[in-house]
C-alpha cells in the first residue's frame, strides 16, 4: 500500500522542501522512493542520484524540491508523526463516556500499529538526528507538541476530578512520552532491551493508569478486537446506529 505524505504535524510543522508544492506528484515520488528504500538501507548510504532516478527525475530536478536528502528525511518525519499523533488522539482528547483504561489501551495499541508500519523511518531519524542539528531540532519540536497535548489532557482530567494529583502535568507528561518514545525506538532497532511486543500495550497502559489516574489495569487486553473497537466509539455514535 502506498504511503501519502501530507505536510507536518497538525499543519504546525512546516515542510522542509525548497518549495511547498502540495500534492505535486514528482515531490511525492521522491518521498515514496526514500520511504521504500529506507526499509533496507540507511539514509547515509542513499544517494541523491538514487532518489532522483527512483522518482523519474534528473539530479538537478531533485533540488527543485529538496536541498538535501536530509530534508527528504525531515519531510518523511513530519508525515509519519501525523499518523502517530492521530493514533494517540484518545489520550489527548478522550471522548465523553470512554473510561481512561479503554482510551489509553486503544491509543497505545494504535501507536504500536503505526510504529510497526513506519518504524524504519523513525529508526533512521534517531540515527541521523545526532549529526543533523536541523533534524534534531525538528524531532524535539514534535516531541514537545506531544508532551504539551498530554499535559493539557492531564490538567483537564485533574480539574474534572478524574485524574489524581501528582507532579506538574507537563513534567509527568514528558516522563510518560519519553518512556514511550524510547521504548518504541528500541523496538525499531530490534533491541533485546525493548518491552516485548506482546507486553507493550499492557505495560504502558498500566503505567499511565497508575501515574495519571491512580487506577489498576484490569486486563482489558483480553477483549476481542471487535469488542475494543465497539468500546472506543462514542456513545452518541452507537445510539445513532441503534
Protein Blocks (a to p, Z undefined) as FASTA:
>chain_A
ZZdddddehhlaccfbfbdcehiaklmmmmmmmmmmmmmpcfklpcfklmmmmnopafkl
mmmmpgbfklmmmmmmmmmmmmmmmmmmmmmmccehiafklmmmmmmmmmmmmmmmmmmm
mmmmmmmmmmmmklmmmmmmmmmmmmmmmmmmmmmmmmnomaccdddfklmmmmmmmmmm
mmmmmmmnopakbccfklmmmmmmmmmmmmmnopacehlmmpcfklmmmmmpcfklmmmm
ZZ
